[in-house]
């Protein structure tokens, strides 16, 4: 019943819900019915994760509490996210992630989502933000070479095995995000950890295996020699890493 009430409260363009709670070791996804959301209080228990959908472009939170190893995970999008927090208390190991998605054989890697993070009052041993780009898609593996044809006893020679195809090159990693952090003036700089590295390049595709030559065959009158095996395909090249993003820290 509480979840149904929460969903109903988040339908309006500027939504207000009293409290959103993510239980220990569980995941809760905010509704994607509005691009701008406002929460009075958000609590994510130890090892819990709150997922912010790609269509949400602004989220305001009155009071934020993150437990140990808790996460706010921001889904990749071309649109940046403005995250405003009035008061935040973050436990050890907690993190805000705005990482890009890794590439696949069907989809290119996605960049880290741009993030403007404003926290007016912060109590935390460390503010950790991960906005790295997604890793590049791997290169295709080369096709294996076909085996050579076996000879007959009255005709022909054993066929040579075909060469394996070369492996494909890995694809480029995606760029890291542009992150702007606005924090209280007295929060120590050494406790701010923001990662905006570009994604790793995709691994190289393996070369195809060589085809085996046709096997030798002993016949009543004579013996035919086996065919030569083909050559293995060359391994592709690893993809380049994505470009790094940028971090701006401003004091309130």
PASEBA-1860 file (N, C-alpha, C; in nm, 3 decimals):
! residues 252
1> XXXXXXXX> 0.083/-0.120/0.000/0.000/0.000/0.000/0.087/0.125/0.000 ~ 0.196/0.122/0.076/0.284/0.239/0.081/0.345/0.268/-0.055 ~ 0.382/0.161/-0.129/0.441/0.182/-0.261/0.340/0.240/-0.358 ~ 0.212/0.196/-0.348/0.109/0.250/-0.435/0.086/0.398/-0.409 ~ 0.087/0.435/-0.282/0.072/0.577/-0.247/0.189/0.658/-0.299 ~ 0.308/0.602/-0.294/0.427/0.672/-0.343/0.416/0.695/-0.493 ~ 0.374/0.593/-0.567/0.363/0.608/-0.712/0.259/0.714/-0.747 ~ 0.150/0.716/-0.673/0.047/0.817/-0.700/0.098/0.956/-0.671
9> XXXXXXXX> 0.180/0.970/-0.570/0.231/1.102/-0.533/0.331/1.155/-0.633 ~ 0.392/1.067/-0.713/0.498/1.110/-0.803/0.449/1.131/-0.947 ~ 0.317/1.139/-0.967/0.263/1.155/-1.102/0.265/1.301/-1.147 ~ 0.246/1.396/-1.060/0.238/1.537/-1.099/0.372/1.588/-1.149 ~ 0.375/1.694/-1.235/0.501/1.746/-1.289/0.602/1.784/-1.181 ~ 0.559/1.843/-1.073/0.648/1.872/-0.961/0.597/1.790/-0.843 ~ 0.649/1.667/-0.832/0.590/1.573/-0.736/0.651/1.590/-0.598 ~ 0.570/1.558/-0.496/0.617/1.564/-0.358/0.575/1.436/-0.288
17> XXXXXXXX> 0.670/1.365/-0.232/0.642/1.248/-0.149/0.706/1.273/-0.014 ~ 0.645/1.224/0.092/0.696/1.250/0.226/0.829/1.179/0.249 ~ 0.829/1.046/0.234/0.950/0.968/0.262/0.959/0.855/0.161 ~ 1.078/0.835/0.106/1.107/0.719/0.023/1.216/0.639/0.092 ~ 1.190/0.510/0.114/1.283/0.425/0.185/1.320/0.304/0.100 ~ 1.449/0.278/0.088/1.498/0.158/0.020/1.553/0.065/0.127 ~ 1.498/-0.054/0.134/1.537/-0.148/0.239/1.676/-0.205/0.213 ~ 1.732/-0.268/0.316/1.864/-0.330/0.306/1.867/-0.434/0.195
25> XXXXXXXX> 1.975/-0.432/0.116/1.997/-0.531/0.009/1.884/-0.535/-0.094 ~ 1.821/-0.422/-0.117/1.712/-0.420/-0.215/1.730/-0.302/-0.310 ~ 1.652/-0.303/-0.417/1.659/-0.198/-0.518/1.521/-0.140/-0.539 ~ 1.515/-0.008/-0.549/1.389/0.063/-0.576/1.413/0.160/-0.691 ~ 1.325/0.155/-0.789/1.334/0.245/-0.904/1.228/0.353/-0.892 ~ 1.272/0.479/-0.902/1.176/0.588/-0.901/1.088/0.580/-1.026 ~ 0.962/0.621/-1.018/0.875/0.621/-1.136/0.929/0.715/-1.244 ~ 0.900/0.682/-1.368/0.945/0.766/-1.480/0.831/0.848/-1.537
33> XXXXXXXX> 0.733/0.881/-1.453/0.616/0.955/-1.498/0.637/1.106/-1.502 ~ 0.744/1.154/-1.442/0.771/1.299/-1.441/0.920/1.322/-1.453 ~ 0.958/1.431/-1.518/1.100/1.462/-1.535/1.157/1.535/-1.414 ~ 1.070/1.595/-1.333/1.113/1.669/-1.214/1.046/1.609/-1.091 ~ 1.126/1.566/-0.995/1.074/1.504/-0.874/1.127/1.576/-0.751 ~ 1.048/1.574/-0.646/1.088/1.638/-0.520/1.052/1.546/-0.404 ~ 1.149/1.514/-0.321/1.130/1.426/-0.207/1.166/1.500/-0.080 ~ 1.083/1.484/0.021/1.114/1.547/0.149/1.226/1.472/0.221
41> XXXXXXXX> 1.225/1.339/0.211/1.326/1.258/0.279/1.352/1.132/0.197 ~ 1.478/1.097/0.183/1.517/0.976/0.110/1.616/0.898/0.195 ~ 1.582/0.772/0.224/1.669/0.686/0.302/1.700/0.559/0.222 ~ 1.829/0.532/0.205/1.872/0.409/0.139/1.955/0.331/0.240 ~ 1.903/0.215/0.282/1.968/0.137/0.387/2.094/0.069/0.334 ~ 2.167/0.003/0.424/2.293/-0.063/0.389/2.275/-0.153/0.266 ~ 2.366/-0.136/0.170/2.370/-0.218/0.048/2.243/-0.205/-0.037 ~ 2.164/-0.103/-0.012/2.047/-0.079/-0.095/2.082/0.011/-0.213
49> XXXXXXXX> 1.995/0.013/-0.314/2.018/0.095/-0.433/1.889/0.165/-0.476 ~ 1.898/0.296/-0.495/1.789/0.373/-0.554/1.826/0.403/-0.698 ~ 1.738/0.368/-0.792/1.764/0.388/-0.934/1.686/0.509/-0.984 ~ 1.758/0.604/-1.045/1.695/0.723/-1.103/1.682/0.702/-1.253 ~ 1.560/0.701/-1.310/1.540/0.673/-1.452/1.604/0.778/-1.542 ~ 1.616/0.743/-1.669/1.684/0.830/-1.765/1.606/0.957/-1.796 ~ 1.471/0.953/-1.780/1.393/1.071/-1.816/1.387/1.175/-1.704 ~ 1.432/1.140/-1.584/1.433/1.237/-1.473/1.552/1.331/-1.491
57> XXXXXXXX> 1.525/1.459/-1.501/1.631/1.557/-1.523/1.658/1.645/-1.401 ~ 1.567/1.641/-1.303/1.589/1.718/-1.181/1.526/1.645/-1.063 ~ 1.605/1.627/-0.958/1.557/1.563/-0.836/1.603/1.647/-0.717 ~ 1.507/1.688/-0.635/1.537/1.766/-0.515/1.501/1.683/-0.393 ~ 1.593/1.678/-0.296/1.574/1.598/-0.175/1.599/1.687/-0.054 ~ 1.503/1.689/0.039/1.522/1.768/0.160/1.627/1.708/0.251 ~ 1.613/1.578/0.281/1.710/1.510/0.367/1.744/1.375/0.306 ~ 1.874/1.350/0.290/1.924/1.225/0.232/2.007/1.150/0.334
65> XXXXXXXX> 1.978/1.019/0.347/2.059/0.932/0.431/2.096/0.807/0.352 ~ 2.225/0.785/0.335/2.275/0.666/0.268/2.348/0.578/0.369 ~ 2.309/0.450/0.376/2.376/0.355/0.464/2.507/0.307/0.407 ~ 2.570/0.212/0.474/2.698/0.156/0.429/2.680/0.085/0.296 ~ 2.768/0.119/0.202/2.767/0.060/0.067/2.636/0.085/-0.008 ~ 2.560/0.184/0.034/2.436/0.218/-0.035/2.468/0.296/-0.163 ~ 2.374/0.291/-0.259/2.398/0.354/-0.388/2.277/0.435/-0.432 ~ 2.307/0.549/-0.497/2.210/0.616/-0.584/2.265/0.597/-0.724
73> XXXXXXXX> 2.195/0.519/-0.805/2.241/0.485/-0.939/2.159/0.562/-1.042 ~ 2.227/0.637/-1.126/2.162/0.722/-1.225/2.175/0.656/-1.362 ~ 2.062/0.629/-1.426/2.062/0.561/-1.556/2.120/0.654/-1.663 ~ 2.204/0.602/-1.754/2.263/0.687/-1.858/2.157/0.756/-1.945 ~ 2.188/0.876/-1.989/2.098/0.954/-2.074/2.177/1.066/-2.140 ~ 2.126/1.112/-2.254/2.188/1.227/-2.321/2.163/1.355/-2.241 ~ 2.056/1.358/-2.163/2.025/1.474/-2.080/2.093/1.460/-1.944 ~ 2.148/1.570/-1.896/2.211/1.570/-1.765/2.108/1.567/-1.653
81> XXXXXXXX> 2.157/1.551/-1.530/2.071/1.547/-1.414/2.114/1.653/-1.314 ~ 2.017/1.730/-1.264/2.039/1.826/-1.156/1.990/1.760/-1.028 ~ 2.082/1.736/-0.932/2.048/1.671/-0.807/2.074/1.768/-0.693 ~ 1.966/1.817/-0.631/1.975/1.915/-0.523/1.942/1.848/-0.390 ~ 2.031/1.860/-0.292/2.012/1.799/-0.160/2.034/1.906/-0.054 ~ 1.935/1.922/0.033/1.949/2.022/0.139/2.042/1.974/0.249 ~ 2.018/1.851/0.297/2.100/1.793/0.405/2.130/1.648/0.370 ~ 2.258/1.608/0.380/2.297/1.472/0.346/2.385/1.412/0.455
89> XXXXXXXX> 2.354/1.289/0.490/2.437/1.212/0.581/2.470/1.080/0.511 ~ 2.599/1.062/0.482/2.642/0.948/0.401/2.734/0.859/0.483 ~ 2.704/0.730/0.486/2.787/0.635/0.560/2.905/0.589/0.474 ~ 2.998/0.520/0.536/3.118/0.472/0.469/3.082/0.379/0.353 ~ 3.149/0.398/0.240/3.127/0.313/0.124/3.008/0.350/0.038 ~ 2.929/0.448/0.078/2.815/0.489/-0.004/2.864/0.565/-0.126 ~ 2.780/0.570/-0.229/2.826/0.628/-0.355/2.709/0.673/-0.441 ~ 2.733/0.778/-0.519/2.642/0.820/-0.625/2.707/0.782/-0.757
97> XXXXXXXX> 2.639/0.701/-0.837/2.697/0.656/-0.963/2.618/0.712/-1.081 ~ 2.693/0.765/-1.176/2.635/0.819/-1.298/2.713/0.764/-1.418 ~ 2.747/0.636/-1.408/2.833/0.572/-1.506/2.762/0.547/-1.638 ~ 2.841/0.544/-1.744/2.788/0.504/-1.873/2.771/0.353/-1.879 ~ 2.706/0.306/-1.985/2.682/0.163/-2.003/2.787/0.103/-2.096 ~ 2.832/-0.020/-2.068/2.930/-0.083/-2.156/2.869/-0.116/-2.292 ~ 2.954/-0.118/-2.393/2.907/-0.153/-2.526/2.887/-0.302/-2.541 ~ 2.805/-0.340/-2.637/2.780/-0.480/-2.670/2.798/-0.497/-2.821
105> XXXXXXXX> 2.779/-0.618/-2.868/2.788/-0.641/-3.012/2.678/-0.567/-3.089 ~ 2.570/-0.529/-3.019/2.458/-0.461/-3.084/2.450/-0.313/-3.055 ~ 2.511/-0.269/-2.942/2.500/-0.128/-2.902/2.637/-0.072/-2.866 ~ 2.658/0.054/-2.903/2.783/0.122/-2.868/2.783/0.157/-2.719 ~ 2.902/0.174/-2.664/2.914/0.215/-2.524/2.851/0.352/-2.504 ~ 2.801/0.377/-2.383/2.737/0.505/-2.353/2.822/0.584/-2.255 ~ 2.820/0.715/-2.272/2.899/0.803/-2.188/2.840/0.813/-2.048 ~ 2.925/0.852/-1.953/2.874/0.884/-1.820/2.775/1.000/-1.830
113> XXXXXXXX> 2.673/0.997/-1.747/2.569/1.101/-1.755/2.617/1.227/-1.683 ~ 2.606/1.340/-1.750/2.645/1.468/-1.690/2.562/1.494/-1.564 ~ 2.629/1.547/-1.462/2.564/1.561/-1.332/2.601/1.692/-1.267 ~ 2.499/1.765/-1.222/2.518/1.882/-1.135/2.467/1.842/-0.996 ~ 2.557/1.833/-0.900/2.524/1.787/-0.766/2.543/1.902/-0.667 ~ 2.435/1.939/-0.599/2.442/2.049/-0.502/2.397/1.996/-0.366 ~ 2.486/2.004/-0.266/2.456/1.959/-0.130/2.484/2.076/-0.036 ~ 2.378/2.127/0.026/2.393/2.246/0.110/2.459/2.212/0.245
121> XXXXXXXX> 2.428/2.095/0.301/2.485/2.053/0.429/2.524/1.907/0.418 ~ 2.652/1.876/0.445/2.703/1.741/0.421/2.779/1.688/0.541 ~ 2.741/1.568/0.585/2.811/1.495/0.690/2.848/1.358/0.634 ~ 2.976/1.339/0.600/3.017/1.214/0.537/3.168/1.198/0.548 ~ 3.216/1.074/0.570/3.360/1.051/0.569/3.421/1.070/0.430 ~ 3.336/1.055/0.328/3.382/1.073/0.190/3.261/1.092/0.100 ~ 3.273/1.183/0.005/3.172/1.198/-0.100/3.228/1.129/-0.224 ~ 3.166/1.018/-0.263/3.215/0.939/-0.376/3.115/0.944/-0.490
129> XXXXXXXX> 3.162/0.991/-0.606/3.080/0.999/-0.727/3.155/0.927/-0.840 ~ 3.090/0.832/-0.903/3.150/0.757/-1.014/3.073/0.789/-1.141 ~ 3.137/0.866/-1.231/3.072/0.906/-1.356/3.160/0.870/-1.475 ~ 3.222/0.753/-1.468/3.309/0.708/-1.577/3.227/0.663/-1.698 ~ 3.292/0.665/-1.814/3.226/0.619/-1.935/3.221/0.468/-1.941 ~ 3.132/0.416/-2.024/3.120/0.272/-2.040/3.232/0.214/-2.124 ~ 3.267/0.089/-2.097/3.371/0.021/-2.173/3.325/-0.006/-2.316 ~ 3.419/-0.002/-2.409/3.386/-0.026/-2.549/3.346/-0.170/-2.576
137> XXXXXXXX> 3.271/-0.188/-2.682/3.228/-0.323/-2.720/3.347/-0.405/-2.767 ~ 3.347/-0.534/-2.742/3.458/-0.619/-2.788/3.455/-0.638/-2.939 ~ 3.571/-0.669/-2.996/3.576/-0.700/-3.138/3.520/-0.839/-3.165 ~ 3.471/-0.858/-3.285/3.417/-0.989/-3.323/3.530/-1.091/-3.335 ~ 3.501/-1.214/-3.301/3.596/-1.322/-3.320/3.596/-1.364/-3.467 ~ 3.716/-1.391/-3.519/3.725/-1.435/-3.658/3.665/-1.573/-3.677 ~ 3.611/-1.598/-3.794/3.554/-1.730/-3.824/3.666/-1.832/-3.842 ~ 3.639/-1.954/-3.799/3.738/-2.061/-3.816/3.745/-2.103/-3.962
145> XXXXXXXX> 3.866/-2.142/-4.004/3.882/-2.192/-4.141/3.822/-2.331/-4.157 ~ 3.774/-2.360/-4.276/3.716/-2.492/-4.304/3.825/-2.597/-4.321 ~ 3.791/-2.720/-4.293/3.886/-2.830/-4.308/3.901/-2.869/-4.454 ~ 4.021/-2.916/-4.486/4.047/-2.962/-4.623/3.974/-3.092/-4.653 ~ 3.945/-3.113/-4.781/3.872/-3.232/-4.824/3.963/-3.355/-4.823 ~ 3.910/-3.468/-4.780/3.988/-3.592/-4.783/3.996/-3.645/-4.926 ~ 4.107/-3.707/-4.959/4.122/-3.759/-5.095/4.048/-3.891/-5.114 ~ 4.025/-3.926/-5.239/3.973/-4.059/-5.269/4.088/-4.153/-5.307
153> XXXXXXXX> 4.060/-4.281/-5.323/4.165/-4.377/-5.358/4.193/-4.382/-5.507 ~ 4.101/-4.325/-5.587/4.123/-4.329/-5.732/4.137/-4.191/-5.793 ~ 4.133/-4.087/-5.707/4.143/-3.950/-5.764/4.190/-3.852/-5.658 ~ 4.249/-3.744/-5.703/4.271/-3.624/-5.623/4.371/-3.635/-5.510 ~ 4.396/-3.519/-5.453/4.484/-3.504/-5.338/4.403/-3.449/-5.220 ~ 4.462/-3.463/-5.101/4.397/-3.408/-4.984/4.395/-3.256/-4.995 ~ 4.282/-3.197/-4.963/4.270/-3.051/-4.970/4.339/-2.982/-4.855 ~ 4.385/-2.859/-4.880/4.445/-2.779/-4.774/4.336/-2.719/-4.685
161> XXXXXXXX> 4.366/-2.704/-4.557/4.272/-2.636/-4.468/4.269/-2.486/-4.498 ~ 4.154/-2.426/-4.480/4.141/-2.282/-4.506/4.195/-2.202/-4.388 ~ 4.239/-2.081/-4.417/4.289/-1.993/-4.311/4.171/-1.942/-4.227 ~ 4.199/-1.922/-4.098/4.100/-1.858/-4.015/4.092/-1.709/-4.045 ~ 3.974/-1.649/-4.026/3.959/-1.504/-4.048/4.025/-1.426/-3.934 ~ 4.066/-1.305/-3.966/4.122/-1.218/-3.862/4.012/-1.172/-3.766 ~ 4.052/-1.153/-3.640/3.957/-1.101/-3.541/3.931/-0.954/-3.564 ~ 3.817/-0.907/-3.519/3.781/-0.766/-3.534/3.844/-0.680/-3.425
169> XXXXXXXX> 3.857/-0.552/-3.453/3.913/-0.459/-3.354/3.807/-0.426/-3.248 ~ 3.855/-0.405/-3.124/3.765/-0.359/-3.019/3.719/-0.217/-3.046 ~ 3.604/-0.181/-2.994/3.548/-0.048/-3.016/3.592/0.049/-2.905 ~ 3.581/0.176/-2.934/3.627/0.278/-2.839/3.539/0.283/-2.715 ~ 3.602/0.312/-2.602/3.526/0.336/-2.480/3.454/0.470/-2.489 ~ 3.350/0.486/-2.409/3.271/0.610/-2.411/3.334/0.715/-2.318 ~ 3.307/0.842/-2.342/3.365/0.948/-2.258/3.309/0.948/-2.116 ~ 3.389/0.999/-2.024/3.340/1.024/-1.889/3.250/1.146/-1.887
177> XXXXXXXX> 3.179/1.166/-1.778/3.079/1.273/-1.769/3.141/1.407/-1.729 ~ 3.063/1.511/-1.749/3.093/1.644/-1.697/3.021/1.656/-1.562 ~ 3.096/1.670/-1.454/3.037/1.671/-1.320/3.068/1.804/-1.252 ~ 2.963/1.867/-1.203/2.978/1.990/-1.124/2.927/1.962/-0.983 ~ 3.011/1.987/-0.885/2.977/1.960/-0.746/2.978/2.090/-0.667 ~ 2.868/2.122/-0.600/2.859/2.239/-0.513/2.844/2.190/-0.370 ~ 2.941/2.223/-0.285/2.947/2.170/-0.149/2.971/2.281/-0.047 ~ 2.942/2.253/0.081/2.972/2.353/0.185/3.120/2.390/0.187
185> XXXXXXXX> 3.146/2.511/0.221/3.283/2.562/0.220/3.375/2.486/0.315 ~ 3.321/2.433/0.425/3.406/2.367/0.524/3.423/2.217/0.501 ~ 3.366/2.163/0.393/3.385/2.019/0.369/3.523/1.996/0.307 ~ 3.606/1.908/0.367/3.746/1.892/0.324/3.760/1.845/0.179 ~ 3.847/1.907/0.105/3.869/1.871/-0.035/3.922/1.729/-0.048 ~ 4.002/1.683/0.050/4.061/1.549/0.042/3.955/1.439/0.052 ~ 3.835/1.474/0.097/3.729/1.375/0.112/3.633/1.374/-0.008 ~ 3.668/1.448/-0.111/3.587/1.451/-0.234/3.652/1.359/-0.337
193> XXXXXXXX> 3.581/1.257/-0.381/3.634/1.161/-0.479/3.536/1.150/-0.595 ~ 3.574/1.207/-0.708/3.488/1.205/-0.827/3.567/1.143/-0.942 ~ 3.514/1.035/-1.000/3.579/0.964/-1.111/3.507/0.996/-1.241 ~ 3.583/1.047/-1.339/3.524/1.080/-1.470/3.611/1.025/-1.583 ~ 3.682/0.917/-1.558/3.766/0.857/-1.662/3.681/0.808/-1.779 ~ 3.741/0.811/-1.896/3.675/0.750/-2.011/3.672/0.599/-1.997 ~ 3.577/0.536/-2.062/3.566/0.390/-2.056/3.682/0.321/-2.123 ~ 3.716/0.204/-2.073/3.824/0.125/-2.133/3.786/0.084/-2.275
201> XXXXXXXX> 3.887/0.072/-2.361/3.861/0.026/-2.497/3.818/-0.119/-2.498 ~ 3.740/-0.155/-2.597/3.694/-0.294/-2.610/3.809/-0.389/-2.638 ~ 3.797/-0.509/-2.588/3.903/-0.608/-2.608/3.904/-0.653/-2.754 ~ 4.022/-0.692/-2.798/4.038/-0.736/-2.937/3.970/-0.869/-2.960 ~ 3.917/-0.886/-3.080/3.857/-1.015/-3.116/3.965/-1.116/-3.149 ~ 3.945/-1.239/-3.106/4.042/-1.346/-3.133/4.035/-1.387/-3.279 ~ 4.150/-1.425/-3.333/4.153/-1.473/-3.470/4.089/-1.612/-3.483 ~ 4.036/-1.641/-3.600/3.974/-1.772/-3.622/4.077/-1.883/-3.623
209> XXXXXXXX> 4.035/-2.001/-3.584/4.124/-2.117/-3.583/4.150/-2.166/-3.725 ~ 4.268/-2.222/-3.749/4.297/-2.271/-3.884/4.220/-2.399/-3.915 ~ 4.184/-2.414/-4.040/4.121/-2.539/-4.082/4.225/-2.648/-4.096 ~ 4.188/-2.769/-4.059/4.279/-2.883/-4.072/4.285/-2.931/-4.216 ~ 4.403/-2.972/-4.259/4.416/-3.030/-4.393/4.349/-3.166/-4.400 ~ 4.314/-3.205/-4.521/4.256/-3.338/-4.537/4.351/-3.446/-4.489 ~ 4.297/-3.549/-4.427/4.380/-3.654/-4.368/4.440/-3.744/-4.476 ~ 4.561/-3.795/-4.443/4.623/-3.893/-4.533/4.537/-4.018/-4.540
217> XXXXXXXX> 4.545/-4.086/-4.653/4.461/-4.204/-4.670/4.542/-4.314/-4.739 ~ 4.540/-4.432/-4.676/4.610/-4.545/-4.737/4.517/-4.626/-4.825 ~ 4.559/-4.650/-4.950/4.476/-4.723/-5.045/4.546/-4.854/-5.085 ~ 4.476/-4.937/-5.160/4.530/-5.068/-5.198/4.652/-5.054/-5.286 ~ 4.649/-4.954/-5.377/4.761/-4.939/-5.473/4.861/-4.836/-5.423 ~ 4.818/-4.726/-5.366/4.908/-4.619/-5.325/4.850/-4.548/-5.203 ~ 4.927/-4.453/-5.149/4.884/-4.378/-5.032/4.885/-4.229/-5.065 ~ 4.781/-4.157/-5.032/4.777/-4.013/-5.055/4.820/-3.941/-4.928
225> XXXXXXXX> 4.898/-3.836/-4.949/4.944/-3.756/-4.835/4.833/-3.665/-4.784 ~ 4.845/-3.629/-4.656/4.748/-3.535/-4.598/4.772/-3.393/-4.649 ~ 4.669/-3.312/-4.647/4.681/-3.174/-4.688/4.734/-3.086/-4.576 ~ 4.788/-2.973/-4.612/4.840/-2.881/-4.513/4.725/-2.809/-4.441 ~ 4.750/-2.781/-4.314/4.651/-2.703/-4.239/4.659/-2.556/-4.278 ~ 4.552/-2.483/-4.260/4.553/-2.340/-4.285/4.625/-2.264/-4.175 ~ 4.624/-2.135/-4.187/4.686/-2.049/-4.086/4.578/-1.987/-3.996 ~ 4.617/-1.968/-3.872/4.525/-1.904/-3.778/4.507/-1.757/-3.815
233> XXXXXXXX> 4.388/-1.703/-3.793/4.364/-1.562/-3.818/4.434/-1.475/-3.715 ~ 4.470/-1.355/-3.754/4.537/-1.263/-3.662/4.436/-1.205/-3.562 ~ 4.484/-1.180/-3.442/4.399/-1.115/-3.342/4.381/-0.968/-3.379 ~ 4.263/-0.916/-3.352/4.238/-0.775/-3.380/4.311/-0.684/-3.283 ~ 4.289/-0.555/-3.296/4.351/-0.457/-3.209/4.252/-0.412/-3.099 ~ 4.302/-0.389/-2.977/4.212/-0.338/-2.873/4.164/-0.198/-2.908 ~ 4.043/-0.165/-2.865/3.989/-0.033/-2.892/4.052/0.074/-2.804 ~ 4.048/0.200/-2.846/4.103/0.309/-2.764/4.012/0.342/-2.646
241> XXXXXXXX> 4.071/0.393/-2.540/3.993/0.436/-2.424/3.913/0.562/-2.459 ~ 3.803/0.581/-2.391/3.722/0.701/-2.412/3.789/0.824/-2.350 ~ 3.745/0.940/-2.395/3.800/1.065/-2.341/3.752/1.086/-2.198 ~ 3.840/1.145/-2.118/3.803/1.175/-1.979/3.704/1.290/-1.974 ~ 3.618/1.289/-1.873/3.527/1.399/-1.851/3.595/1.509/-1.774 ~ 3.519/1.590/-1.703/3.574/1.701/-1.627/3.498/1.717/-1.495 ~ 3.568/1.768/-1.393/3.510/1.790/-1.262/3.527/1.936/-1.222 ~ 3.420/1.997/-1.177/3.424/2.132/-1.124/3.369/2.130/-0.981
249> XXXX> 3.445/2.183/-0.886/3.401/2.189/-0.747/3.384/2.335/-0.709 ~ 3.264/2.367/-0.662/3.235/2.505/-0.617/3.189/2.501/-0.474 ~ 3.235/2.597/-0.397/3.198/2.605/-0.255/3.079/2.697/-0.235 ~ 2.992/2.656/-0.143/2.872/2.737/-0.113/2.901/2.834/0.000
END
